């Protein structure tokens, strides 16, 4: 068996950084805790650099069960950026809420390492190993506010639902193995080149079970019911990490396994995927309007955005693939930024997630309010921001692939979402009261993360060509 570890370098680097942070946590004194942040960020930066040096290479290891192509490297950079932003946003929050810093940062890094393995997995068993590495770390992160009952409930609910989804995935993997004699995606794809009449009936059942398991992970309707409660109970920076990185990892696996390797089964998936996309967009947006808190609104909004991403999957590989990657990039920036602003409002005993707590923020913290307005407008799809460009390319892919009705439903849903996104801006600039929010001096790292997310959201909207080309090269490296 090939023992070349080159494809694993970014994941190994991030995993080593997690171990270093755990060990440092045992020996550092309280006034030296900043070293944990720097060690975690350095590990992510080195992992990102190694991914950059591997760009345009085609590496494989362990009998080609793990691949490093541009697709894997695109998601590696996305996961590393999301983890770094989460750490920057969390610095003050973790100390004020009494969470153990070493555990928190190392779990973020372990989850990131698992995501990288998921994106590069060319075998269903390797994918499962990456998934569990990520999932176990995120279960624990969800319950790290031990002083809050909601956090413990979120962790328990996420664990139970996660185990449920894992059951579907394992049964799906077992049926695919039973039908094809392999869990290696290359061999499964080769088997599917045979005439469909030779396929056993349970092969399609196995693929559908995989689809259900991944639909749980991305929060597609009707497998979305865990998202609002888990997102609300988890610590706010962790919620941002889950809504971006975990969702992106699940979509990366969906693309490589279902949309690419199992693409001969597309005709069986077409109708369920269309229904899934329509229901996910519409129900997510309708429920988001009625939510009393911004955090729950963002949770339902993340469901709606999963629906937009499903449109790209329905559109097929040629048109939908690059637009899906670009949309994930844009969605990650604006969502991480929105959760970062919410974290900036949190106080030790009060999370300040209701709409009323945003009142007057435009006058008390002009930078945070301006950035939040930018993120809300981008999520709603206003030009010239990243969200508009992402939606434009996703809907365009639907039109080009003959799914004009899906594009129309997507546009109508985007108009519907304006209602609850603009409500945030109205509260910040037209109502008095609310929370004070952190100043730049109190939380410089958080302001840095918000500033970078805001600048990137604007940049991707005004000058998207480089990111679009990056997305295109990354997606077509699968072929």
N, C-alpha and C positions, 0 to 999 in steps of 0.2 A: 504493500500500500504506500502511496505517495505521502511522505512526511514533511513536505514543504509547508512551512508555517506562514509563508508570506501572506496568503489570503486572510490569515487570522490576525495580522499585526495590529490593525486598529482596535479590534475587540480585545486582544491581549493587553494592549497598552491601557485601555480604559479599565479593564479588570484589574490590572496591576495597580493603577492609581487608586482604585477602590480599596485594595488591601493596604496600600501605604497610608491612606487616610484613616483606616480602622486602627492600624498600629500606632500612628501618631497620636490618635485620640487618647491612647492609654497613658502617654507620657507628658503631654503638653499641659502647662498650667493655664489657668483661666485667661490671663492677659496675652497668652500666645496662641489663642484659638484661631486668629486670622490665618495662621499657617495652613489650617485645614482647608480653608477656602482656596488659598493659592495653590495648594497641592492638587486639589480636585480640578481647578481650572487648567493647571499645567498639564495634567493627564489628558484632559479633553483636547487641549491645543495640540499636544503631541500626536494623539490619535487622529485628529483632523489633518495634521501635516502629513502623516503617513498615508492617509487616504488620498491626499492631494498628489503625493509622489507616485501613487499607483494608478493615477488616471490614465485612461486609454490602454491599460494593460488587461490581459485576459489570464488571470491566475486561477488555478483550481487546486484543491487539496483533499486528502482523505478519499481517494477514489472518485473525485469530482462531486462529492456530496456537498462541498462548500465552494462557492464561486466568488471571485472578486472581479466584477465587470463594472462598467460605468453606472449601471443601475444600482448596484450595491453601494458604490462610492457616493452617489447622489444622496441616498438615504443616510449613509454614515455621517455626511456633513450636516444633514438636517437634524439627526438625533443629537450630534455633538453640540450644535448651536442651541437646540432646545434645552439640553441639560445645562449648558453654561448659563443661559438666560435664567433658568430656574434657580440655579445656585446664587447668581447675583441678586435676584429678587428676594431670596430667602434669608440673606445674611442677618438682617435685623429681626425679621419675623421669627426665625428659629431661636434666637437668644431671648427675645421677649416672652415667647410662649413656653420656654423651658424644655424644648425638645433637645435631645442629645445630638450635638452638631456632627460628631464623627459618624454616628449611625446614619443620620439623615443624608449627608453628602455621599457616603459610600453606597447607600442604597440607590441613590440617583445614578451613580456610576455603574453599579451592577445591572440596573434596569437597562441602561444605555447599551452595555455590552451585549445583553440578551437581544435587544432590538437589532443590533448590527448583524448578529448571527441569523436572526429571522430573515433579514433582507437578502442575505447571501446564500441562504439554504437552498440546495439543489436536491434535497432529499427530505421526505416528509418527517423522518425521525429527527434529523438535525433541526428542521423547522420547529418541531415540538420541543426540543431541548432549549432552543432560544426563547420560545414562547414562555416556557415555565420559568426560565431564569428571569425574564422580564416581569412576569405576572407575580411571582412570589415577592419580589422587591416592591412592586407597586401595592400589593395587598398590605404590606407592613407600613409603607409610607402613608397610606390612607388612614391608618389608625394611630399615627404618631402623636396626635393631640390627646394624650391619655386623660387629660383633665376635662375633656368634653365627651359627653355621652354620644353626641351625634357622630363624632369621629370613630368611636368604637363600633357603632352601628354600621357606619359606612364600610369599615374594613370587613366586618362580618358579612354584610350583604354582598360586597364585591367578591369576597372569597367564595361564597356559596354559588353565586351566579357564574363566577369564573370557572369553578369546578364543573358546573352544569355544561358550560360551553366546551370545556376540555373533553367532557364525555362525548359530545357530538363529534368533535374533531378526531378523537381516538377511534370511535366506531367508523368514521369515514375513512381514516387511514387504513384500518383493518380490512374494510371492504375493498378498497382500491388495491391493497396488497393481494387480497384473495383473488381478485379478478385478473390482475396483470402479473403477479408473481414478483413484484418489486415495489419498493418505496422510493426508488431513485427517479427523479422527475424526468430525466432524459429517457430512461427505459420505459416509463409509463407513457411518455409522448410517442415513443417508437411503437409501442403496442397499439396505441390509438390510431396508427396509420392503417391498421387492418380494416377490412370491411366491417361496418357497424353490426352486420348480422352475426358476426362472430363474437361480439362483446356479450358477456353474461349480463343479465338484467340487473344484478346487484352492483355493477360498476357505476351506473348512473345514480343509484341510491347512495353509494359511498361519496360520490362527488357532491350530491345535494347535502349530505351531512357535513361535509367540509364547508360548503357555502353557509349553512346555518351557523356553524361554529364561528366562522369569520364575521358573519353578520352580527353576532353577539358582541364581538370585539369592537366593531366599528360603530355599534349603537344604532343599527338600522331597525326601523319599525318592521315587525312587532317585537323585536328583541331588544328594545330600547329602555324598558321600564326600570332598569337598575340605575340608569345614568343620573337622573335628577337627584335622587337621594344620596348616591355615592359622591357625586360632585359637590353637593351641598355640605356633606359631613366631613369630607377630606380637608386638610389644611389648604388654604387658597393657592399657594405656589404649587402644591402637588396637583391640585385640580387643573391648573394651567398645563402642567407637564403631561397629565393624563389625556387631556382633551386634544393635545397636539401630537406628542411623540408616540403615545400608545396607539392612537388612531392611525398615524402615518405608518407605524410598523405593521398594523393589521392590513392596511391597504397595500403595502409593499408585498406582503405574503399573498394577498388576494391576486395581485397582478401576476406574480411569478408562477403561482400554482394553478389558479383557476383560469385566469384570462389568457395565459400563455401556454403552459404545459398541457393543460386539459382543454385547450381551445377547440378540438374536434367535438366537444360536447356543447358548444355554444348554442346550438339550436334548442337543446333541452333547457338551457339557462335563460334564453331570451325573454320569454314571458314573465317568469318569476322575477327576473332582474328589473324589468320595466315597472312591474307592480311595486316592487320594493322601493325603487327610486321615487315613484310618485307618492306613495304612502309616507315615506320617510321625510320628504320635503314638506309635504302639506301638514301632516300631523305635528311635526317638529315646530313649524312656524305658528300654527294655530295655538298650540299649548304654550309657546313662549310668550304670546301676547298677554296671557292671563296670570303670569307669575308675579308674586309679590316682591321678589328679591332679584337683584341684578345677577347674582351667581346662578340662581335657578334659570333665569332667562338665558344666560350664556350656555347653560347645560342643554336646554331644549334647542337653542340656536345651533349648538354643535351637532345635534341630531339632524337638523335641517341641512346643514352643510354636508353631512355624510350623504344626504340625498342628492345634492348637486354632484358630488364625486361619483355617485353610482351612475349618473347620466353619462359621465365619461366612460365608465366601464361598458355601458350598454352600447355606446357609439363604436366600440371595437378598437382593435389595436392601432390601426393606421391613423385614425383621427382622434380617438379618445385618449390614447396613452400619453403623449406629450402634454396635453392639456390637463390631465389628471395630476401629473407631477408638478406642473406649474401651479395649479390651484392649491395643492398641498403646501407648497412653499409659501404662497401668499396667505393662506389660511393660518399657517403656523405663526407668521409674524404678527398679524393683527390680533389673533386670539391670545398669544402670549403677552402682548402689550396690554390688552384689556385686563387680563388677570393680574398683571403686574400693578396696574393702577389700583385695582381693588385691594391688593396686598398693602399698598401704600396707605390705605384708609384704615386698615385693621389696627385695633388696640388689643392689649393683652387679654382683657376680659370680654371684649366685644368685637365680633368680626366686621361689623359695619357693611353688611352686604345688601341692605334694603335700599330701594330707590331713594327713600327720604334721606338717607345718610349721604347721598351725593349732592344734596341741595346746597347751593352756594359755592360749590368747589371752584367754579370758574373765577371767583373773586379771591378766594383764600389761597388756592394753589393753581395759578393760571397755567403753569406748564403741564401739570398732570391732567387738568381739565381739557386743555387743547389737544394733548395726545389722545385722551380718551375719546374726544369728539372725532379725531381722525380715524381711530380704530372702529368706532361705531359706523361712521360713514362708509368706511372701506368694507366692513362686514355686510352692510346693506347693499353695496354695489354701486356707490356713487363714483363717477369719474373725477379726476384722473388718478384713482388710487388702485392699489394692488387687487382689492376684491373685485373691482369693476373689470379689470383686465382678465382676471382668472375666470370670472363668470362668462365674459364675452367669449373666451376661447372654448370653454366647456359647452356653451350653448351652440357655438358655431360648429363644434365637432358633431353635435346631435343633428344639426341641419344637414351637414355634408354627408352624414351616414344614413340619411333618410328617416330620422326620428324628429321631424319638425314639431310634432305634437309635444314631445318631451321638452323641447326648447321653450315652447310657448308656456307650458305649465311651470317650467323653471323661472321664466321671467315674471309670471304672475306671482309666484311664491316670493321672489325677490322684492316685488312691490309690497307684498303683505308684511315682509320683515321690517320694512321702513318704519312701521308703526311703533314697534318696541325698541328699535335702535334709537330713533329720534327722541323717545321718551327720556332716555338717559341724558341727552344733550339739553333738553328742556329743563330737567331737574337741576343741572349744574349751573345754568345761566339765568333761569327765570324764577327760581324759588330760593328763599332764604332759609338758613339753618344748616343742619347736617353736621358731618364730622369735619374735623380740622385737617386731617391728612398729614403725612410726614413731609418735613421740609427737606431741601437738598442737603443741608448739613446733617440732618438726622439719618438720612438713608441715601448716601451718594451712589452706592452700587445699584440700588433700585432705580434711581433716576437715570443712571447710565444705560440700564437695560431698556427702560421705557424710551429713552432718546434713540437708541439704536433701532428698536422695533419701529418707532415712528418714521425715522429717516428711511429705513428699508421699505416700509409700506408705501411711502411716497415714491421712492426710486423705482420700485417694481411697477408702479402705476404709470409713471411718466416715461421710463426707459426700460421696457420689459424685454427688449430683443435678446440681450445676453442671457438672461434667465430662461427665456423660451428656447434658445439654442442649446443651453445646458440641459434642459428637460428633454429636448428631442434626442440629443446624443445619448443621454442616460437611458431613455426608454428603448431606443433601437439597438442598444448593445445586447439586449436579450436575444436578438436573432442571429 
